Amino acid sequence: MNRSYSLLLALASASLASAALPEPLVTGLKNPESVCIGADGRAYVTVIGEFNKDGDGSVVVIQDKKAVPFTEGLDDPKGIAAFKGMLFVADKKKVLRIDAKGKVTVVADEKAFPIPPLFLNDIAIDEAGAIYVSDSGDLKGEGGAVFRIDLKGKVTLVADKKKAPMFNTPNGLLHDSQMHLLVADFGSGELHRMTIADGKMEKLADGFPGADGLIFDRHGRLYISAYKEGKVFVIPRPGDKPVLLAEGFKAAADICLSADNKSILVPDMTTGTVTAIPAQVPGAEVDVTPLALTPTVAFPNLEWTGWKSEDNGKIFPLRPILLTHAGDGSNRIFVPTQQGVIHVFPNDQKATKTKVFLDMEKKVRYADKENEEGFLGLAFHPKYKENGEFFVFYN
């Protein structure tokens, strides 16, 4: 960021952070630790109850500004994540699955871990359903780890202090890619990027005392809660310095993005509340007002050569995947279909018929029910006019 932009963000951040926090969504919770949005769009919160008192923990759902019990009889539930209609919870030394009716199933108990867990904390789930869970160890810098639980419930070690000497007290987890996790370290106040395959760590930022929750918003901005100082920070883009978003919490725990993508939900363990703060970068708010656009048909009279929408009652979808040009000054438009035919026609609203530029249907494997198969990409060489080269991607 340039200096003037940095100064603008700093001033806006100071102004917003000094403002009073909004009214909480719910109050009266005993040590609320983590929140997530379920498949039904509602916010689910883990409530520890009294620490180290088994059976008094629970998961509540926020409904009509009230915390309604959803699952009770847990021990010390902390991290919570939603996946395919289920909730997954790190509960002391085991990981639980909770169905839509609140029924609890143990995914991995203490004996399933290759190293005895000490303090299971946060949870992250990848696209395939594999679960990653942090172990904050003895909370003094020793015994910290990150584990992976596969779809069959097998637990493997991703990293511990032997693999990742930077570990102090790993807490918040968040997927940064299929190959990387972001790890918020409660003890050191640092943010790290971990390679899942080998557990190697890269420090990205620091200055988050009691680093706890991590979440991206839909604009790619990263939010981090700092438990010890009761603050929430935002990193606008990778490499940018953290910006203070809000302060005044007593113990800002594991955060999540609201269902409407407009707020960050913050459980406060000391005050027993969950509060929504704006999901934004102070001084650099995103204008999400819909553009006043009216769509119209660009080529109303166009017929696609060789294609019929149906034949003997059977429907044949056209499935165009791309609209591009060759960069050769010919003012032609190229449209490939997923079935493997590249059509070309003049860039003229009066165009009436396409020509077949290339027919690869016999080479392409396409099925209506398998949308990621077929002809998938077309790109023209920057010097196509001179060399005639273009590139295709297909199954």
Contacts in CASP RR format, 6 or more apart in sequence:
PFRMAT RR
TARGET T0000
AUTHOR 0000-0000-0000
METHOD contacts of the structure
MODEL  1
MNRSYSLLLALASASLASAALPEPLVTGLKNPESVCIGADGRAYVTVIGE
FNKDGDGSVVVIQDKKAVPFTEGLDDPKGIAAFKGMLFVADKKKVLRIDA
KGKVTVVADEKAFPIPPLFLNDIAIDEAGAIYVSDSGDLKGEGGAVFRID
LKGKVTLVADKKKAPMFNTPNGLLHDSQMHLLVADFGSGELHRMTIADGK
MEKLADGFPGADGLIFDRHGRLYISAYKEGKVFVIPRPGDKPVLLAEGFK
AAADICLSADNKSILVPDMTTGTVTAIPAQVPGAEVDVTPLALTPTVAFP
NLEWTGWKSEDNGKIFPLRPILLTHAGDGSNRIFVPTQQGVIHVFPNDQK
ATKTKVFLDMEKKVRYADKENEEGFLGLAFHPKYKENGEFFVFYN
1 9 0 8 1.000
1 236 0 8 1.000
1 240 0 8 1.000
1 241 0 8 1.000
5 284 0 8 1.000
6 241 0 8 1.000
8 283 0 8 1.000
8 284 0 8 1.000
9 236 0 8 1.000
9 243 0 8 1.000
9 281 0 8 1.000
9 282 0 8 1.000
9 283 0 8 1.000
9 284 0 8 1.000
10 243 0 8 1.000
12 282 0 8 1.000
12 283 0 8 1.000
12 284 0 8 1.000
13 243 0 8 1.000
13 244 0 8 1.000
13 245 0 8 1.000
13 282 0 8 1.000
13 283 0 8 1.000
14 244 0 8 1.000
15 282 0 8 1.000
16 245 0 8 1.000
16 246 0 8 1.000
16 282 0 8 1.000
17 231 0 8 1.000
17 244 0 8 1.000
17 245 0 8 1.000
17 246 0 8 1.000
17 247 0 8 1.000
17 282 0 8 1.000
18 247 0 8 1.000
21 246 0 8 1.000
21 248 0 8 1.000
21 249 0 8 1.000
21 275 0 8 1.000
21 277 0 8 1.000
22 275 0 8 1.000
22 276 0 8 1.000
22 277 0 8 1.000
23 275 0 8 1.000
24 268 0 8 1.000
24 271 0 8 1.000
24 273 0 8 1.000
24 274 0 8 1.000
24 275 0 8 1.000
25 43 0 8 1.000
25 62 0 8 1.000
25 65 0 8 1.000
25 265 0 8 1.000
25 273 0 8 1.000
25 274 0 8 1.000
25 275 0 8 1.000
25 276 0 8 1.000
26 45 0 8 1.000
26 60 0 8 1.000
26 62 0 8 1.000
26 65 0 8 1.000
26 66 0 8 1.000
26 67 0 8 1.000
26 273 0 8 1.000
26 274 0 8 1.000
27 271 0 8 1.000
27 272 0 8 1.000
27 273 0 8 1.000
28 67 0 8 1.000
28 272 0 8 1.000
28 273 0 8 1.000
29 45 0 8 1.000
29 47 0 8 1.000
29 60 0 8 1.000
29 67 0 8 1.000
29 267 0 8 1.000
29 272 0 8 1.000
29 273 0 8 1.000
29 274 0 8 1.000
30 47 0 8 1.000
30 48 0 8 1.000
30 49 0 8 1.000
30 50 0 8 1.000
30 272 0 8 1.000
31 47 0 8 1.000
31 48 0 8 1.000
31 49 0 8 1.000
31 50 0 8 1.000
31 51 0 8 1.000
31 269 0 8 1.000
31 272 0 8 1.000
32 45 0 8 1.000
32 46 0 8 1.000
32 47 0 8 1.000
32 48 0 8 1.000
32 253 0 8 1.000
32 267 0 8 1.000
32 268 0 8 1.000
32 269 0 8 1.000
32 272 0 8 1.000
32 273 0 8 1.000
32 274 0 8 1.000
33 45 0 8 1.000
33 46 0 8 1.000
33 47 0 8 1.000
33 48 0 8 1.000
33 77 0 8 1.000
33 78 0 8 1.000
33 79 0 8 1.000
33 253 0 8 1.000
33 254 0 8 1.000
33 267 0 8 1.000
33 269 0 8 1.000
34 45 0 8 1.000
34 46 0 8 1.000
34 77 0 8 1.000
34 78 0 8 1.000
34 79 0 8 1.000
34 80 0 8 1.000
34 122 0 8 1.000
34 253 0 8 1.000
34 254 0 8 1.000
34 256 0 8 1.000
34 267 0 8 1.000
35 43 0 8 1.000
35 44 0 8 1.000
35 45 0 8 1.000
35 46 0 8 1.000
35 80 0 8 1.000
35 254 0 8 1.000
35 255 0 8 1.000
35 256 0 8 1.000
35 265 0 8 1.000
35 267 0 8 1.000
35 274 0 8 1.000
36 43 0 8 1.000
36 44 0 8 1.000
36 80 0 8 1.000
36 81 0 8 1.000
36 82 0 8 1.000
36 87 0 8 1.000
36 256 0 8 1.000
37 43 0 8 1.000
37 44 0 8 1.000
37 82 0 8 1.000
37 256 0 8 1.000
37 257 0 8 1.000
37 258 0 8 1.000
37 259 0 8 1.000
38 44 0 8 1.000
38 82 0 8 1.000
38 85 0 8 1.000
38 87 0 8 1.000
39 82 0 8 1.000
39 84 0 8 1.000
39 85 0 8 1.000
39 100 0 8 1.000
40 100 0 8 1.000
41 259 0 8 1.000
42 61 0 8 1.000
42 62 0 8 1.000
42 63 0 8 1.000
42 259 0 8 1.000
43 61 0 8 1.000
43 62 0 8 1.000
43 256 0 8 1.000
43 258 0 8 1.000
43 259 0 8 1.000
43 265 0 8 1.000
43 274 0 8 1.000
44 59 0 8 1.000
44 60 0 8 1.000
44 61 0 8 1.000
44 62 0 8 1.000
44 70 0 8 1.000
44 80 0 8 1.000
44 82 0 8 1.000
44 87 0 8 1.000
45 59 0 8 1.000
45 60 0 8 1.000
45 61 0 8 1.000
45 62 0 8 1.000
45 67 0 8 1.000
45 80 0 8 1.000
45 267 0 8 1.000
45 274 0 8 1.000
46 57 0 8 1.000
46 58 0 8 1.000
46 59 0 8 1.000
46 74 0 8 1.000
46 77 0 8 1.000
46 78 0 8 1.000
46 79 0 8 1.000
46 80 0 8 1.000
46 89 0 8 1.000
47 57 0 8 1.000
47 58 0 8 1.000
47 59 0 8 1.000
47 60 0 8 1.000
47 67 0 8 1.000
47 77 0 8 1.000
48 57 0 8 1.000
48 76 0 8 1.000
48 77 0 8 1.000
48 78 0 8 1.000
48 269 0 8 1.000
49 56 0 8 1.000
49 57 0 8 1.000
49 58 0 8 1.000
49 76 0 8 1.000
50 56 0 8 1.000
51 76 0 8 1.000
52 76 0 8 1.000
54 75 0 8 1.000
54 76 0 8 1.000
54 92 0 8 1.000
55 72 0 8 1.000
55 73 0 8 1.000
55 74 0 8 1.000
55 75 0 8 1.000
56 73 0 8 1.000
57 72 0 8 1.000
57 73 0 8 1.000
57 74 0 8 1.000
57 75 0 8 1.000
57 76 0 8 1.000
57 77 0 8 1.000
58 69 0 8 1.000
58 70 0 8 1.000
58 71 0 8 1.000
58 72 0 8 1.000
58 73 0 8 1.000
58 74 0 8 1.000
58 77 0 8 1.000
59 70 0 8 1.000
59 71 0 8 1.000
59 74 0 8 1.000
59 77 0 8 1.000
59 80 0 8 1.000
59 87 0 8 1.000
59 89 0 8 1.000
59 98 0 8 1.000
59 102 0 8 1.000
60 67 0 8 1.000
60 68 0 8 1.000
60 69 0 8 1.000
60 70 0 8 1.000
61 67 0 8 1.000
61 68 0 8 1.000
61 70 0 8 1.000
62 68 0 8 1.000
62 274 0 8 1.000
67 274 0 8 1.000
70 98 0 8 1.000
70 102 0 8 1.000
71 98 0 8 1.000
71 102 0 8 1.000
71 104 0 8 1.000
74 89 0 8 1.000
74 91 0 8 1.000
74 96 0 8 1.000
74 104 0 8 1.000
75 91 0 8 1.000
75 92 0 8 1.000
76 91 0 8 1.000
76 92 0 8 1.000
77 89 0 8 1.000
77 90 0 8 1.000
77 91 0 8 1.000
77 92 0 8 1.000
77 96 0 8 1.000
78 89 0 8 1.000
78 90 0 8 1.000
78 91 0 8 1.000
78 120 0 8 1.000
78 121 0 8 1.000
78 122 0 8 1.000
78 254 0 8 1.000
79 89 0 8 1.000
79 90 0 8 1.000
79 121 0 8 1.000
79 122 0 8 1.000
79 123 0 8 1.000
79 254 0 8 1.000
80 87 0 8 1.000
80 88 0 8 1.000
80 89 0 8 1.000
80 90 0 8 1.000
80 123 0 8 1.000
80 254 0 8 1.000
81 87 0 8 1.000
81 88 0 8 1.000
81 123 0 8 1.000
81 124 0 8 1.000
81 125 0 8 1.000
81 131 0 8 1.000
82 88 0 8 1.000
83 125 0 8 1.000
83 129 0 8 1.000
84 129 0 8 1.000
85 99 0 8 1.000
85 100 0 8 1.000
86 97 0 8 1.000
86 98 0 8 1.000
86 99 0 8 1.000
86 100 0 8 1.000
87 97 0 8 1.000
87 98 0 8 1.000
88 95 0 8 1.000
88 96 0 8 1.000
88 97 0 8 1.000
88 98 0 8 1.000
88 107 0 8 1.000
88 123 0 8 1.000
88 125 0 8 1.000
88 131 0 8 1.000
89 95 0 8 1.000
89 96 0 8 1.000
89 98 0 8 1.000
89 123 0 8 1.000
90 120 0 8 1.000
90 121 0 8 1.000
90 122 0 8 1.000
90 123 0 8 1.000
90 133 0 8 1.000
90 134 0 8 1.000
91 120 0 8 1.000
92 119 0 8 1.000
92 120 0 8 1.000
93 109 0 8 1.000
93 110 0 8 1.000
93 113 0 8 1.000
93 116 0 8 1.000
93 117 0 8 1.000
93 118 0 8 1.000
93 120 0 8 1.000
94 106 0 8 1.000
94 107 0 8 1.000
94 108 0 8 1.000
94 109 0 8 1.000
94 110 0 8 1.000
94 117 0 8 1.000
94 120 0 8 1.000
95 106 0 8 1.000
95 107 0 8 1.000
95 108 0 8 1.000
95 120 0 8 1.000
95 123 0 8 1.000
95 131 0 8 1.000
95 133 0 8 1.000
95 149 0 8 1.000
96 104 0 8 1.000
96 105 0 8 1.000
96 106 0 8 1.000
96 107 0 8 1.000
97 104 0 8 1.000
97 105 0 8 1.000
97 106 0 8 1.000
97 107 0 8 1.000
98 104 0 8 1.000
98 105 0 8 1.000
99 105 0 8 1.000
107 131 0 8 1.000
107 149 0 8 1.000
107 153 0 8 1.000
108 149 0 8 1.000
108 153 0 8 1.000
108 155 0 8 1.000
110 116 0 8 1.000
110 117 0 8 1.000
112 149 0 8 1.000
112 153 0 8 1.000
112 154 0 8 1.000
112 155 0 8 1.000
113 147 0 8 1.000
113 155 0 8 1.000
114 147 0 8 1.000
114 155 0 8 1.000
114 156 0 8 1.000
114 157 0 8 1.000
115 145 0 8 1.000
115 157 0 8 1.000
115 160 0 8 1.000
117 135 0 8 1.000
117 145 0 8 1.000
117 147 0 8 1.000
118 135 0 8 1.000
118 136 0 8 1.000
118 137 0 8 1.000
118 138 0 8 1.000
118 143 0 8 1.000
118 144 0 8 1.000
119 135 0 8 1.000
119 136 0 8 1.000
119 137 0 8 1.000
119 138 0 8 1.000
119 139 0 8 1.000
120 133 0 8 1.000
120 134 0 8 1.000
120 135 0 8 1.000
121 133 0 8 1.000
121 134 0 8 1.000
121 135 0 8 1.000
121 136 0 8 1.000
121 170 0 8 1.000
121 171 0 8 1.000
121 172 0 8 1.000
122 133 0 8 1.000
122 134 0 8 1.000
122 171 0 8 1.000
122 172 0 8 1.000
122 173 0 8 1.000
122 184 0 8 1.000
122 213 0 8 1.000
122 254 0 8 1.000
123 131 0 8 1.000
123 132 0 8 1.000
123 133 0 8 1.000
123 134 0 8 1.000
123 173 0 8 1.000
124 131 0 8 1.000
124 132 0 8 1.000
124 133 0 8 1.000
124 173 0 8 1.000
124 174 0 8 1.000
124 175 0 8 1.000
124 181 0 8 1.000
125 131 0 8 1.000
125 132 0 8 1.000
126 132 0 8 1.000
126 175 0 8 1.000
126 178 0 8 1.000
127 178 0 8 1.000
128 151 0 8 1.000
129 151 0 8 1.000
130 148 0 8 1.000
130 149 0 8 1.000
130 150 0 8 1.000
130 151 0 8 1.000
131 148 0 8 1.000
131 149 0 8 1.000
132 146 0 8 1.000
132 147 0 8 1.000
132 148 0 8 1.000
132 149 0 8 1.000
132 158 0 8 1.000
132 173 0 8 1.000
132 175 0 8 1.000
132 181 0 8 1.000
132 196 0 8 1.000
133 146 0 8 1.000
133 147 0 8 1.000
133 149 0 8 1.000
133 173 0 8 1.000
134 144 0 8 1.000
134 145 0 8 1.000
134 146 0 8 1.000
134 170 0 8 1.000
134 171 0 8 1.000
134 172 0 8 1.000
134 173 0 8 1.000
134 183 0 8 1.000
135 143 0 8 1.000
135 144 0 8 1.000
135 145 0 8 1.000
135 146 0 8 1.000
135 147 0 8 1.000
135 170 0 8 1.000
136 144 0 8 1.000
136 169 0 8 1.000
136 170 0 8 1.000
136 171 0 8 1.000
136 186 0 8 1.000
137 143 0 8 1.000
137 144 0 8 1.000
137 145 0 8 1.000
137 169 0 8 1.000
138 144 0 8 1.000
139 169 0 8 1.000
139 186 0 8 1.000
140 169 0 8 1.000
141 167 0 8 1.000
141 168 0 8 1.000
141 169 0 8 1.000
141 187 0 8 1.000
142 161 0 8 1.000
143 160 0 8 1.000
143 161 0 8 1.000
143 167 0 8 1.000
144 160 0 8 1.000
144 161 0 8 1.000
144 167 0 8 1.000
144 169 0 8 1.000
144 170 0 8 1.000
145 157 0 8 1.000
145 158 0 8 1.000
145 159 0 8 1.000
145 160 0 8 1.000
145 161 0 8 1.000
145 167 0 8 1.000
145 170 0 8 1.000
146 157 0 8 1.000
146 158 0 8 1.000
146 159 0 8 1.000
146 160 0 8 1.000
146 170 0 8 1.000
146 173 0 8 1.000
146 181 0 8 1.000
146 183 0 8 1.000
146 194 0 8 1.000
146 199 0 8 1.000
147 155 0 8 1.000
147 156 0 8 1.000
147 157 0 8 1.000
147 158 0 8 1.000
148 155 0 8 1.000
148 156 0 8 1.000
148 157 0 8 1.000
148 158 0 8 1.000
148 196 0 8 1.000
149 155 0 8 1.000
150 156 0 8 1.000
158 181 0 8 1.000
158 194 0 8 1.000
158 196 0 8 1.000
158 199 0 8 1.000
159 167 0 8 1.000
159 194 0 8 1.000
159 199 0 8 1.000
159 201 0 8 1.000
160 167 0 8 1.000
161 167 0 8 1.000
163 198 0 8 1.000
163 199 0 8 1.000
163 200 0 8 1.000
164 192 0 8 1.000
164 194 0 8 1.000
164 199 0 8 1.000
164 200 0 8 1.000
164 201 0 8 1.000
166 185 0 8 1.000
166 188 0 8 1.000
166 190 0 8 1.000
166 192 0 8 1.000
166 201 0 8 1.000
166 203 0 8 1.000
167 185 0 8 1.000
167 201 0 8 1.000
168 185 0 8 1.000
168 186 0 8 1.000
168 187 0 8 1.000
168 188 0 8 1.000
168 189 0 8 1.000
168 190 0 8 1.000
169 185 0 8 1.000
169 186 0 8 1.000
169 187 0 8 1.000
169 188 0 8 1.000
170 183 0 8 1.000
170 184 0 8 1.000
170 185 0 8 1.000
170 186 0 8 1.000
171 183 0 8 1.000
171 184 0 8 1.000
171 185 0 8 1.000
171 186 0 8 1.000
171 187 0 8 1.000
171 210 0 8 1.000
171 211 0 8 1.000
171 212 0 8 1.000
171 213 0 8 1.000
172 182 0 8 1.000
172 183 0 8 1.000
172 184 0 8 1.000
172 186 0 8 1.000
172 211 0 8 1.000
172 212 0 8 1.000
172 213 0 8 1.000
172 214 0 8 1.000
172 254 0 8 1.000
173 181 0 8 1.000
173 182 0 8 1.000
173 183 0 8 1.000
173 184 0 8 1.000
173 214 0 8 1.000
174 181 0 8 1.000
174 182 0 8 1.000
174 213 0 8 1.000
174 214 0 8 1.000
174 215 0 8 1.000
174 216 0 8 1.000
174 222 0 8 1.000
175 181 0 8 1.000
175 182 0 8 1.000
176 182 0 8 1.000
176 193 0 8 1.000
179 195 0 8 1.000
179 196 0 8 1.000
179 197 0 8 1.000
180 193 0 8 1.000
180 194 0 8 1.000
180 195 0 8 1.000
180 196 0 8 1.000
181 193 0 8 1.000
181 194 0 8 1.000
181 196 0 8 1.000
182 191 0 8 1.000
182 192 0 8 1.000
182 193 0 8 1.000
182 194 0 8 1.000
182 204 0 8 1.000
182 214 0 8 1.000
182 222 0 8 1.000
183 191 0 8 1.000
183 192 0 8 1.000
183 193 0 8 1.000
183 194 0 8 1.000
183 201 0 8 1.000
184 190 0 8 1.000
184 191 0 8 1.000
184 208 0 8 1.000
184 211 0 8 1.000
184 212 0 8 1.000
184 213 0 8 1.000
184 214 0 8 1.000
184 224 0 8 1.000
185 191 0 8 1.000
185 192 0 8 1.000
185 211 0 8 1.000
186 210 0 8 1.000
186 211 0 8 1.000
186 212 0 8 1.000
186 227 0 8 1.000
187 210 0 8 1.000
187 211 0 8 1.000
188 206 0 8 1.000
188 211 0 8 1.000
189 206 0 8 1.000
189 207 0 8 1.000
189 208 0 8 1.000
189 209 0 8 1.000
189 210 0 8 1.000
189 211 0 8 1.000
189 226 0 8 1.000
190 203 0 8 1.000
190 205 0 8 1.000
190 206 0 8 1.000
190 207 0 8 1.000
190 208 0 8 1.000
190 211 0 8 1.000
191 203 0 8 1.000
191 204 0 8 1.000
191 205 0 8 1.000
191 206 0 8 1.000
191 208 0 8 1.000
191 211 0 8 1.000
191 214 0 8 1.000
191 224 0 8 1.000
192 201 0 8 1.000
192 202 0 8 1.000
192 203 0 8 1.000
192 204 0 8 1.000
193 201 0 8 1.000
193 202 0 8 1.000
193 204 0 8 1.000
194 200 0 8 1.000
194 201 0 8 1.000
194 202 0 8 1.000
195 201 0 8 1.000
204 238 0 8 1.000
204 239 0 8 1.000
205 235 0 8 1.000
205 239 0 8 1.000
205 241 0 8 1.000
205 242 0 8 1.000
207 226 0 8 1.000
207 242 0 8 1.000
208 224 0 8 1.000
208 225 0 8 1.000
208 226 0 8 1.000
208 231 0 8 1.000
208 233 0 8 1.000
208 242 0 8 1.000
209 226 0 8 1.000
209 227 0 8 1.000
209 228 0 8 1.000
209 229 0 8 1.000
210 226 0 8 1.000
210 227 0 8 1.000
210 228 0 8 1.000
210 229 0 8 1.000
211 224 0 8 1.000
211 225 0 8 1.000
211 226 0 8 1.000
211 227 0 8 1.000
212 224 0 8 1.000
212 225 0 8 1.000
212 226 0 8 1.000
212 227 0 8 1.000
212 252 0 8 1.000
212 253 0 8 1.000
212 254 0 8 1.000
212 255 0 8 1.000
213 223 0 8 1.000
213 224 0 8 1.000
213 225 0 8 1.000
213 253 0 8 1.000
213 254 0 8 1.000
213 255 0 8 1.000
214 222 0 8 1.000
214 223 0 8 1.000
214 224 0 8 1.000
214 255 0 8 1.000
215 222 0 8 1.000
215 223 0 8 1.000
215 255 0 8 1.000
215 256 0 8 1.000
215 257 0 8 1.000
215 264 0 8 1.000
216 222 0 8 1.000
216 223 0 8 1.000
216 257 0 8 1.000
217 223 0 8 1.000
217 257 0 8 1.000
217 261 0 8 1.000
217 264 0 8 1.000
217 279 0 8 1.000
218 257 0 8 1.000
218 261 0 8 1.000
219 286 0 8 1.000
220 237 0 8 1.000
221 234 0 8 1.000
221 235 0 8 1.000
221 236 0 8 1.000
221 237 0 8 1.000
221 279 0 8 1.000
221 281 0 8 1.000
222 234 0 8 1.000
222 235 0 8 1.000
223 232 0 8 1.000
223 233 0 8 1.000
223 234 0 8 1.000
223 235 0 8 1.000
223 245 0 8 1.000
223 255 0 8 1.000
223 257 0 8 1.000
223 264 0 8 1.000
223 279 0 8 1.000
224 232 0 8 1.000
224 233 0 8 1.000
224 234 0 8 1.000
224 235 0 8 1.000
224 242 0 8 1.000
225 231 0 8 1.000
225 232 0 8 1.000
225 233 0 8 1.000
225 252 0 8 1.000
225 253 0 8 1.000
225 254 0 8 1.000
225 255 0 8 1.000
225 266 0 8 1.000
226 232 0 8 1.000
226 233 0 8 1.000
226 252 0 8 1.000
227 251 0 8 1.000
227 252 0 8 1.000
227 253 0 8 1.000
227 269 0 8 1.000
228 251 0 8 1.000
229 247 0 8 1.000
230 247 0 8 1.000
230 248 0 8 1.000
230 249 0 8 1.000
230 250 0 8 1.000
230 251 0 8 1.000
230 252 0 8 1.000
230 268 0 8 1.000
231 244 0 8 1.000
231 245 0 8 1.000
231 246 0 8 1.000
231 247 0 8 1.000
231 248 0 8 1.000
231 249 0 8 1.000
231 252 0 8 1.000
232 244 0 8 1.000
232 245 0 8 1.000
232 246 0 8 1.000
232 247 0 8 1.000
232 249 0 8 1.000
232 252 0 8 1.000
232 255 0 8 1.000
232 264 0 8 1.000
232 266 0 8 1.000
232 277 0 8 1.000
233 242 0 8 1.000
233 243 0 8 1.000
233 244 0 8 1.000
233 245 0 8 1.000
234 242 0 8 1.000
234 243 0 8 1.000
234 245 0 8 1.000
234 280 0 8 1.000
234 281 0 8 1.000
235 241 0 8 1.000
235 242 0 8 1.000
235 243 0 8 1.000
236 243 0 8 1.000
236 281 0 8 1.000
236 284 0 8 1.000
243 281 0 8 1.000
243 282 0 8 1.000
244 282 0 8 1.000
245 264 0 8 1.000
245 277 0 8 1.000
245 280 0 8 1.000
245 281 0 8 1.000
245 282 0 8 1.000
246 266 0 8 1.000
246 277 0 8 1.000
249 266 0 8 1.000
249 268 0 8 1.000
249 271 0 8 1.000
249 275 0 8 1.000
250 268 0 8 1.000
250 269 0 8 1.000
250 270 0 8 1.000
250 271 0 8 1.000
251 268 0 8 1.000
251 269 0 8 1.000
251 270 0 8 1.000
251 271 0 8 1.000
252 266 0 8 1.000
252 267 0 8 1.000
252 268 0 8 1.000
253 266 0 8 1.000
253 267 0 8 1.000
253 268 0 8 1.000
253 269 0 8 1.000
254 267 0 8 1.000
255 264 0 8 1.000
255 265 0 8 1.000
255 266 0 8 1.000
255 267 0 8 1.000
256 264 0 8 1.000
256 265 0 8 1.000
257 263 0 8 1.000
257 264 0 8 1.000
257 265 0 8 1.000
257 279 0 8 1.000
258 264 0 8 1.000
258 265 0 8 1.000
258 276 0 8 1.000
258 279 0 8 1.000
261 279 0 8 1.000
262 278 0 8 1.000
262 279 0 8 1.000
263 276 0 8 1.000
263 277 0 8 1.000
263 278 0 8 1.000
263 279 0 8 1.000
264 276 0 8 1.000
264 277 0 8 1.000
264 278 0 8 1.000
264 279 0 8 1.000
265 274 0 8 1.000
265 275 0 8 1.000
265 276 0 8 1.000
266 274 0 8 1.000
266 275 0 8 1.000
266 276 0 8 1.000
266 277 0 8 1.000
267 273 0 8 1.000
267 274 0 8 1.000
268 274 0 8 1.000
268 275 0 8 1.000
280 286 0 8 1.000
298 349 0 8 1.000
299 345 0 8 1.000
299 349 0 8 1.000
299 351 0 8 1.000
300 349 0 8 1.000
301 350 0 8 1.000
301 351 0 8 1.000
301 352 0 8 1.000
302 345 0 8 1.000
302 351 0 8 1.000
302 352 0 8 1.000
302 353 0 8 1.000
302 354 0 8 1.000
303 352 0 8 1.000
303 353 0 8 1.000
303 354 0 8 1.000
304 318 0 8 1.000
304 343 0 8 1.000
304 354 0 8 1.000
305 343 0 8 1.000
305 353 0 8 1.000
305 354 0 8 1.000
305 355 0 8 1.000
305 356 0 8 1.000
306 341 0 8 1.000
306 356 0 8 1.000
307 316 0 8 1.000
307 318 0 8 1.000
307 337 0 8 1.000
307 341 0 8 1.000
308 316 0 8 1.000
309 315 0 8 1.000
309 316 0 8 1.000
309 318 0 8 1.000
310 316 0 8 1.000
317 368 0 8 1.000
318 337 0 8 1.000
319 337 0 8 1.000
319 338 0 8 1.000
319 339 0 8 1.000
320 335 0 8 1.000
320 336 0 8 1.000
320 337 0 8 1.000
320 338 0 8 1.000
321 336 0 8 1.000
321 337 0 8 1.000
321 338 0 8 1.000
321 375 0 8 1.000
321 376 0 8 1.000
321 377 0 8 1.000
322 334 0 8 1.000
322 335 0 8 1.000
322 336 0 8 1.000
322 377 0 8 1.000
322 378 0 8 1.000
323 333 0 8 1.000
323 334 0 8 1.000
323 335 0 8 1.000
324 333 0 8 1.000
324 334 0 8 1.000
324 335 0 8 1.000
324 378 0 8 1.000
324 379 0 8 1.000
324 380 0 8 1.000
325 331 0 8 1.000
325 332 0 8 1.000
325 333 0 8 1.000
325 334 0 8 1.000
325 347 0 8 1.000
325 380 0 8 1.000
326 332 0 8 1.000
326 334 0 8 1.000
326 380 0 8 1.000
326 384 0 8 1.000
326 385 0 8 1.000
326 390 0 8 1.000
327 380 0 8 1.000
327 384 0 8 1.000
327 385 0 8 1.000
328 380 0 8 1.000
328 384 0 8 1.000
328 385 0 8 1.000
329 385 0 8 1.000
331 346 0 8 1.000
331 347 0 8 1.000
332 344 0 8 1.000
332 345 0 8 1.000
332 346 0 8 1.000
332 347 0 8 1.000
333 344 0 8 1.000
333 345 0 8 1.000
333 346 0 8 1.000
333 347 0 8 1.000
334 342 0 8 1.000
334 343 0 8 1.000
334 344 0 8 1.000
334 357 0 8 1.000
334 378 0 8 1.000
334 380 0 8 1.000
335 342 0 8 1.000
335 343 0 8 1.000
335 344 0 8 1.000
335 345 0 8 1.000
335 354 0 8 1.000
336 342 0 8 1.000
336 343 0 8 1.000
336 375 0 8 1.000
336 377 0 8 1.000
336 378 0 8 1.000
336 392 0 8 1.000
337 343 0 8 1.000
337 375 0 8 1.000
338 366 0 8 1.000
338 374 0 8 1.000
338 375 0 8 1.000
338 376 0 8 1.000
339 361 0 8 1.000
339 364 0 8 1.000
339 366 0 8 1.000
339 374 0 8 1.000
339 375 0 8 1.000
340 359 0 8 1.000
340 360 0 8 1.000
340 361 0 8 1.000
340 363 0 8 1.000
340 364 0 8 1.000
340 366 0 8 1.000
340 374 0 8 1.000
340 375 0 8 1.000
340 394 0 8 1.000
341 356 0 8 1.000
341 358 0 8 1.000
341 359 0 8 1.000
341 360 0 8 1.000
341 361 0 8 1.000
341 375 0 8 1.000
342 356 0 8 1.000
342 357 0 8 1.000
342 358 0 8 1.000
342 359 0 8 1.000
342 360 0 8 1.000
342 378 0 8 1.000
342 392 0 8 1.000
343 354 0 8 1.000
343 355 0 8 1.000
343 356 0 8 1.000
343 357 0 8 1.000
344 354 0 8 1.000
344 355 0 8 1.000
344 356 0 8 1.000
344 357 0 8 1.000
345 351 0 8 1.000
345 353 0 8 1.000
345 354 0 8 1.000
345 355 0 8 1.000
358 392 0 8 1.000
360 375 0 8 1.000
360 392 0 8 1.000
360 394 0 8 1.000
363 394 0 8 1.000
364 374 0 8 1.000
364 375 0 8 1.000
364 394 0 8 1.000
364 395 0 8 1.000
365 373 0 8 1.000
365 374 0 8 1.000
365 395 0 8 1.000
366 373 0 8 1.000
366 374 0 8 1.000
366 375 0 8 1.000
366 395 0 8 1.000
367 373 0 8 1.000
373 395 0 8 1.000
374 394 0 8 1.000
374 395 0 8 1.000
375 392 0 8 1.000
375 393 0 8 1.000
375 394 0 8 1.000
376 393 0 8 1.000
376 394 0 8 1.000
376 395 0 8 1.000
377 392 0 8 1.000
377 393 0 8 1.000
377 394 0 8 1.000
378 390 0 8 1.000
378 391 0 8 1.000
378 392 0 8 1.000
378 393 0 8 1.000
379 390 0 8 1.000
379 391 0 8 1.000
380 389 0 8 1.000
380 390 0 8 1.000
380 391 0 8 1.000
381 387 0 8 1.000
381 388 0 8 1.000
381 389 0 8 1.000
381 390 0 8 1.000
381 391 0 8 1.000
383 389 0 8 1.000
384 390 0 8 1.000
END
